[in-house]
Amino acid sequence: MVFNEEDESRMIGLKMVMAEAKDVSYTSMLHLNNLVIRINTK
């Protein structure tokens, strides 16, 4: 599959989650990648 780097709709779900994120932390331990996203609740 070929992706267009300039396509604004690319990874739209991740962009939406990151826009609502209060805090994001990434760690890599023992060759395991961990992404923790804290989201504001209303």
PQR file with spaces between the fields and no chain letter, atoms N, CA, C, O and H, PARSE charges and radii, in Angstrom:
ATOM       1  N    MET     1       0.839   -1.176    0.000 -0.4000 1.5000
ATOM       2  CA   MET     1       0.000    0.000    0.000 -0.0000 2.0000
ATOM       3  C    MET     1       0.889    1.247    0.000  0.5500 1.7000
ATOM       4  O    MET     1       1.894    1.294    0.708 -0.5500 1.4000
ATOM       5  N    VAL     2       0.530    2.219   -0.767 -0.4000 1.5000
ATOM       6  CA   VAL     2       1.302    3.449   -0.864 -0.0000 2.0000
ATOM       7  C    VAL     2       0.545    4.564   -0.147  0.5500 1.7000
ATOM       8  O    VAL     2      -0.645    4.773   -0.387 -0.5500 1.4000
ATOM       9  H    VAL     2      -0.287    2.181   -1.342  0.4000 1.0000
ATOM      10  N    PHE     3       1.248    5.282    0.739 -0.4000 1.5000
ATOM      11  CA   PHE     3       0.636    6.378    1.484 -0.0000 2.0000
ATOM      12  C    PHE     3       1.105    7.707    0.932  0.5500 1.7000
ATOM      13  O    PHE     3       2.272    7.871    0.574 -0.5500 1.4000
ATOM      14  H    PHE     3       2.214    5.113    0.934  0.4000 1.0000
ATOM      15  N    ASN     4       0.193    8.642    0.868 -0.4000 1.5000
ATOM      16  CA   ASN     4       0.520   10.002    0.457 -0.0000 2.0000
ATOM      17  C    ASN     4       0.856   10.788    1.725  0.5500 1.7000
ATOM      18  O    ASN     4      -0.015   11.006    2.567 -0.5500 1.4000
ATOM      19  H    ASN     4      -0.754    8.508    1.159  0.4000 1.0000
ATOM      20  N    GLU     5       2.101   11.211    1.864 -0.4000 1.5000
ATOM      21  CA   GLU     5       2.556   11.929    3.064 -0.0000 2.0000
ATOM      22  C    GLU     5       1.824   13.256    3.265  0.5500 1.7000
ATOM      23  O    GLU     5       1.740   13.746    4.391 -0.5500 1.4000
ATOM      24  H    GLU     5       2.808   11.035    1.180  0.4000 1.0000
ATOM      25  N    GLU     6       1.297   13.840    2.196 -0.4000 1.5000
ATOM      26  CA   GLU     6       0.641   15.144    2.276 -0.0000 2.0000
ATOM      27  C    GLU     6      -0.857   15.040    2.540  0.5500 1.7000
ATOM      28  O    GLU     6      -1.523   16.066    2.676 -0.5500 1.4000
ATOM      29  H    GLU     6       1.366   13.442    1.281  0.4000 1.0000
ATOM      30  N    ASP     7      -1.401   13.836    2.615 -0.4000 1.5000
ATOM      31  CA   ASP     7      -2.823   13.627    2.848 -0.0000 2.0000
ATOM      32  C    ASP     7      -3.165   13.978    4.299  0.5500 1.7000
ATOM      33  O    ASP     7      -2.707   13.310    5.226 -0.5500 1.4000
ATOM      34  H    ASP     7      -0.860   13.002    2.505  0.4000 1.0000
ATOM      35  N    GLU     8      -3.976   15.034    4.494 -0.4000 1.5000
ATOM      36  CA   GLU     8      -4.320   15.494    5.842 -0.0000 2.0000
ATOM      37  C    GLU     8      -5.199   14.508    6.598  0.5500 1.7000
ATOM      38  O    GLU     8      -5.256   14.563    7.826 -0.5500 1.4000
ATOM      39  H    GLU     8      -4.349   15.577    3.742  0.4000 1.0000
ATOM      40  N    SER     9      -5.883   13.610    5.903 -0.4000 1.5000
ATOM      41  CA   SER     9      -6.737   12.634    6.574 -0.0000 2.0000
ATOM      42  C    SER     9      -5.955   11.397    7.022  0.5500 1.7000
ATOM      43  O    SER     9      -6.522   10.489    7.629 -0.5500 1.4000
ATOM      44  H    SER     9      -5.837   13.565    4.905  0.4000 1.0000
ATOM      45  N    ARG    10      -4.671   11.364    6.726 -0.4000 1.5000
ATOM      46  CA   ARG    10      -3.818   10.243    7.129 -0.0000 2.0000
ATOM      47  C    ARG    10      -3.711   10.220    8.647  0.5500 1.7000
ATOM      48  O    ARG    10      -3.427   11.247    9.263 -0.5500 1.4000
ATOM      49  H    ARG    10      -4.210   12.101    6.233  0.4000 1.0000
ATOM      50  N    MET    11      -3.930    9.078    9.247 -0.4000 1.5000
ATOM      51  CA   MET    11      -3.867    8.864   10.694 -0.0000 2.0000
ATOM      52  C    MET    11      -4.805    9.800   11.451  0.5500 1.7000
ATOM      53  O    MET    11      -4.445   10.315   12.509 -0.5500 1.4000
ATOM      54  H    MET    11      -4.160    8.243    8.747  0.4000 1.0000
ATOM      55  N    ILE    12      -5.992   10.022   10.922 -0.4000 1.5000
ATOM      56  CA   ILE    12      -6.933   10.973   11.512 -0.0000 2.0000
ATOM      57  C    ILE    12      -7.363   10.542   12.920  0.5500 1.7000
ATOM      58  O    ILE    12      -7.570   11.392   13.786 -0.5500 1.4000
ATOM      59  H    ILE    12      -6.285    9.604   10.062  0.4000 1.0000
ATOM      60  N    GLY    13      -7.498    9.245   13.152 -0.4000 1.5000
ATOM      61  CA   GLY    13      -7.885    8.766   14.490 -0.0000 2.0000
ATOM      62  C    GLY    13      -6.846    9.125   15.534  0.5500 1.7000
ATOM      63  O    GLY    13      -7.193    9.608   16.612 -0.5500 1.4000
ATOM      64  H    GLY    13      -7.330    8.555   12.448  0.4000 1.0000
ATOM      65  N    LEU    14      -5.593    8.899   15.234 -0.4000 1.5000
ATOM      66  CA   LEU    14      -4.510    9.237   16.163 -0.0000 2.0000
ATOM      67  C    LEU    14      -4.435   10.744   16.383  0.5500 1.7000
ATOM      68  O    LEU    14      -4.191   11.196   17.501 -0.5500 1.4000
ATOM      69  H    LEU    14      -5.312    8.507   14.358  0.4000 1.0000
ATOM      70  N    LYS    15      -4.641   11.514   15.338 -0.4000 1.5000
ATOM      71  CA   LYS    15      -4.616   12.971   15.460 -0.0000 2.0000
ATOM      72  C    LYS    15      -5.747   13.453   16.370  0.5500 1.7000
ATOM      73  O    LYS    15      -5.549   14.376   17.159 -0.5500 1.4000
ATOM      74  H    LYS    15      -4.840   11.146   14.429  0.4000 1.0000
ATOM      75  N    MET    16      -6.928   12.841   16.270 -0.4000 1.5000
ATOM      76  CA   MET    16      -8.058   13.224   17.105 -0.0000 2.0000
ATOM      77  C    MET    16      -7.783   12.898   18.574  0.5500 1.7000
ATOM      78  O    MET    16      -8.076   13.702   19.459 -0.5500 1.4000
ATOM      79  H    MET    16      -7.089   12.091   15.629  0.4000 1.0000
ATOM      80  N    VAL    17      -7.228   11.730   18.824 -0.4000 1.5000
ATOM      81  CA   VAL    17      -6.912   11.340   20.204 -0.0000 2.0000
ATOM      82  C    VAL    17      -5.839   12.256   20.784  0.5500 1.7000
ATOM      83  O    VAL    17      -5.953   12.688   21.931 -0.5500 1.4000
ATOM      84  H    VAL    17      -6.990   11.077   18.105  0.4000 1.0000
ATOM      85  N    MET    18      -4.811   12.556   20.018 -0.4000 1.5000
ATOM      86  CA   MET    18      -3.730   13.413   20.504 -0.0000 2.0000
ATOM      87  C    MET    18      -4.227   14.836   20.781  0.5500 1.7000
ATOM      88  O    MET    18      -3.711   15.501   21.680 -0.5500 1.4000
ATOM      89  H    MET    18      -4.718   12.206   19.086  0.4000 1.0000
ATOM      90  N    ALA    19      -5.212   15.306   20.029 -0.4000 1.5000
ATOM      91  CA   ALA    19      -5.760   16.641   20.251 -0.0000 2.0000
ATOM      92  C    ALA    19      -6.499   16.714   21.586  0.5500 1.7000
ATOM      93  O    ALA    19      -6.529   17.774   22.211 -0.5500 1.4000
ATOM      94  H    ALA    19      -5.631   14.766   19.299  0.4000 1.0000
ATOM      95  N    GLU    20      -7.089   15.618   22.029 -0.4000 1.5000
ATOM      96  CA   GLU    20      -7.825   15.577   23.293 -0.0000 2.0000
ATOM      97  C    GLU    20      -6.966   15.146   24.471  0.5500 1.7000
ATOM      98  O    GLU    20      -7.429   15.164   25.612 -0.5500 1.4000
ATOM      99  H    GLU    20      -7.064   14.757   21.521  0.4000 1.0000
ATOM     100  N    ALA    21      -5.724   14.759   24.213 -0.4000 1.5000
ATOM     101  CA   ALA    21      -4.861   14.215   25.261 -0.0000 2.0000
ATOM     102  C    ALA    21      -4.434   15.283   26.249  0.5500 1.7000
ATOM     103  O    ALA    21      -4.079   16.402   25.879 -0.5500 1.4000
ATOM     104  H    ALA    21      -5.348   14.744   23.286  0.4000 1.0000
ATOM     105  N    LYS    22      -4.479   14.902   27.523 -0.4000 1.5000
ATOM     106  CA   LYS    22      -3.983   15.752   28.594 -0.0000 2.0000
ATOM     107  C    LYS    22      -2.479   15.538   28.758  0.5500 1.7000
ATOM     108  O    LYS    22      -1.729   16.482   29.006 -0.5500 1.4000
ATOM     109  H    LYS    22      -4.767   13.993   27.823  0.4000 1.0000
ATOM     110  N    ASP    23      -2.054   14.293   28.617 -0.4000 1.5000
ATOM     111  CA   ASP    23      -0.656   13.941   28.803 -0.0000 2.0000
ATOM     112  C    ASP    23      -0.362   12.697   27.977  0.5500 1.7000
ATOM     113  O    ASP    23      -1.195   11.796   27.879 -0.5500 1.4000
ATOM     114  H    ASP    23      -2.664   13.526   28.416  0.4000 1.0000
ATOM     115  N    VAL    24       0.822   12.654   27.388 -0.4000 1.5000
ATOM     116  CA   VAL    24       1.242   11.498   26.596 -0.0000 2.0000
ATOM     117  C    VAL    24       2.631   11.103   27.045  0.5500 1.7000
ATOM     118  O    VAL    24       3.523   11.945   27.151 -0.5500 1.4000
ATOM     119  H    VAL    24       1.499   13.386   27.467  0.4000 1.0000
ATOM     120  N    SER    25       2.814    9.797   27.312 -0.4000 1.5000
ATOM     121  CA   SER    25       4.164    9.342   27.652 -0.0000 2.0000
ATOM     122  C    SER    25       4.461    8.067   26.878  0.5500 1.7000
ATOM     123  O    SER    25       3.598    7.209   26.693 -0.5500 1.4000
ATOM     124  H    SER    25       2.089    9.114   27.226  0.4000 1.0000
ATOM     125  N    TYR    26       5.697    7.972   26.437 -0.4000 1.5000
ATOM     126  CA   TYR    26       6.147    6.825   25.655 -0.0000 2.0000
ATOM     127  C    TYR    26       7.381    6.243   26.328  0.5500 1.7000
ATOM     128  O    TYR    26       8.305    6.976   26.681 -0.5500 1.4000
ATOM     129  H    TYR    26       6.398    8.669   26.587  0.4000 1.0000
ATOM     130  N    THR    27       7.397    4.932   26.503 -0.4000 1.5000
ATOM     131  CA   THR    27       8.579    4.254   27.033 -0.0000 2.0000
ATOM     132  C    THR    27       8.834    3.005   26.208  0.5500 1.7000
ATOM     133  O    THR    27       7.916    2.386   25.669 -0.5500 1.4000
ATOM     134  H    THR    27       6.647    4.337   26.217  0.4000 1.0000
ATOM     135  N    SER    28      10.094    2.660   26.127 -0.4000 1.5000
ATOM     136  CA   SER    28      10.486    1.428   25.468 -0.0000 2.0000
ATOM     137  C    SER    28      11.344    0.643   26.455  0.5500 1.7000
ATOM     138  O    SER    28      12.437    1.071   26.825 -0.5500 1.4000
ATOM     139  H    SER    28      10.840    3.162   26.565  0.4000 1.0000
ATOM     140  N    MET    29      10.831   -0.510   26.874 -0.4000 1.5000
ATOM     141  CA   MET    29      11.509   -1.324   27.868 -0.0000 2.0000
ATOM     142  C    MET    29      11.516   -2.776   27.422  0.5500 1.7000
ATOM     143  O    MET    29      10.472   -3.306   27.041 -0.5500 1.4000
ATOM     144  H    MET    29       9.943   -0.858   26.574  0.4000 1.0000
ATOM     145  N    LEU    30      12.641   -3.413   27.461 -0.4000 1.5000
ATOM     146  CA   LEU    30      12.751   -4.825   27.096 -0.0000 2.0000
ATOM     147  C    LEU    30      12.166   -5.094   25.705  0.5500 1.7000
ATOM     148  O    LEU    30      11.520   -6.118   25.483 -0.5500 1.4000
ATOM     149  H    LEU    30      13.488   -2.982   27.770  0.4000 1.0000
ATOM     150  N    HIS    31      12.395   -4.182   24.791 -0.4000 1.5000
ATOM     151  CA   HIS    31      11.897   -4.282   23.410 -0.0000 2.0000
ATOM     152  C    HIS    31      10.374   -4.254   23.335  0.5500 1.7000
ATOM     153  O    HIS    31       9.793   -4.741   22.365 -0.5500 1.4000
ATOM     154  H    HIS    31      12.920   -3.350   24.971  0.4000 1.0000
ATOM     155  N    LEU    32       9.722   -3.686   24.354 -0.4000 1.5000
ATOM     156  CA   LEU    32       8.274   -3.491   24.342 -0.0000 2.0000
ATOM     157  C    LEU    32       8.003   -1.990   24.324  0.5500 1.7000
ATOM     158  O    LEU    32       8.547   -1.256   25.148 -0.5500 1.4000
ATOM     159  H    LEU    32      10.194   -3.290   25.141  0.4000 1.0000
ATOM     160  N    ASN    33       7.177   -1.532   23.404 -0.4000 1.5000
ATOM     161  CA   ASN    33       6.834   -0.112   23.298 -0.0000 2.0000
ATOM     162  C    ASN    33       5.530    0.138   24.037  0.5500 1.7000
ATOM     163  O    ASN    33       4.541   -0.563   23.821 -0.5500 1.4000
ATOM     164  H    ASN    33       6.735   -2.129   22.735  0.4000 1.0000
ATOM     165  N    ASN    34       5.531    1.139   24.911 -0.4000 1.5000
ATOM     166  CA   ASN    34       4.342    1.480   25.688 -0.0000 2.0000
ATOM     167  C    ASN    34       3.992    2.937   25.456  0.5500 1.7000
ATOM     168  O    ASN    34       4.831    3.820   25.637 -0.5500 1.4000
ATOM     169  H    ASN    34       6.334    1.709   25.086  0.4000 1.0000
ATOM     170  N    LEU    35       2.761    3.189   25.058 -0.4000 1.5000
ATOM     171  CA   LEU    35       2.262    4.545   24.855 -0.0000 2.0000
ATOM     172  C    LEU    35       1.072    4.726   25.786  0.5500 1.7000
ATOM     173  O    LEU    35       0.062    4.034   25.654 -0.5500 1.4000
ATOM     174  H    LEU    35       2.079    2.472   24.911  0.4000 1.0000
ATOM     175  N    VAL    36       1.191    5.658   26.728 -0.4000 1.5000
ATOM     176  CA   VAL    36       0.113    5.948   27.668 -0.0000 2.0000
ATOM     177  C    VAL    36      -0.429    7.324   27.331  0.5500 1.7000
ATOM     178  O    VAL    36       0.316    8.303   27.289 -0.5500 1.4000
ATOM     179  H    VAL    36       2.011    6.220   26.836  0.4000 1.0000
ATOM     180  N    ILE    37      -1.730    7.392   27.090 -0.4000 1.5000
ATOM     181  CA   ILE    37      -2.383    8.646   26.750 -0.0000 2.0000
ATOM     182  C    ILE    37      -3.445    8.922   27.805  0.5500 1.7000
ATOM     183  O    ILE    37      -4.362    8.122   27.993 -0.5500 1.4000
ATOM     184  H    ILE    37      -2.335    6.596   27.124  0.4000 1.0000
ATOM     185  N    ARG    38      -3.322   10.049   28.489 -0.4000 1.5000
ATOM     186  CA   ARG    38      -4.319   10.466   29.477 -0.0000 2.0000
ATOM     187  C    ARG    38      -5.237   11.468   28.800  0.5500 1.7000
ATOM     188  O    ARG    38      -4.785   12.436   28.188 -0.5500 1.4000
ATOM     189  H    ARG    38      -2.577   10.699   28.336  0.4000 1.0000
ATOM     190  N    ILE    39      -6.535   11.218   28.921 -0.4000 1.5000
ATOM     191  CA   ILE    39      -7.525   12.047   28.243 -0.0000 2.0000
ATOM     192  C    ILE    39      -8.379   12.760   29.277  0.5500 1.7000
ATOM     193  O    ILE    39      -8.796   12.170   30.273 -0.5500 1.4000
ATOM     194  H    ILE    39      -6.903   10.432   29.418  0.4000 1.0000
ATOM     195  N    ASN    40      -8.633   14.042   29.025 -0.4000 1.5000
ATOM     196  CA   ASN    40      -9.487   14.827   29.920 -0.0000 2.0000
ATOM     197  C    ASN    40     -10.910   14.275   29.891  0.5500 1.7000
ATOM     198  O    ASN    40     -11.439   13.946   28.829 -0.5500 1.4000
ATOM     199  H    ASN    40      -8.294   14.522   28.216  0.4000 1.0000
ATOM     200  N    THR    41     -11.516   14.179   31.065 -0.4000 1.5000
ATOM     201  CA   THR    41     -12.931   13.816   31.136 -0.0000 2.0000
ATOM     202  C    THR    41     -13.724   15.058   31.467  0.5500 1.7000
ATOM     203  O    THR    41     -13.258   15.937   32.192 -0.5500 1.4000
ATOM     204  H    THR    41     -11.087   14.446   31.927  0.4000 1.0000
ATOM     205  N    LYS    42     -14.897   15.120   30.942 -0.4000 1.5000
ATOM     206  CA   LYS    42     -15.725   16.325   31.141 -0.0000 2.0000
ATOM     207  C    LYS    42     -16.844   16.051   32.095  0.5500 1.7000
ATOM     208  O    LYS    42     -17.641   16.944   32.383 -0.5500 1.4000
ATOM     209  H    LYS    42     -15.275   14.406   30.353  0.4000 1.0000
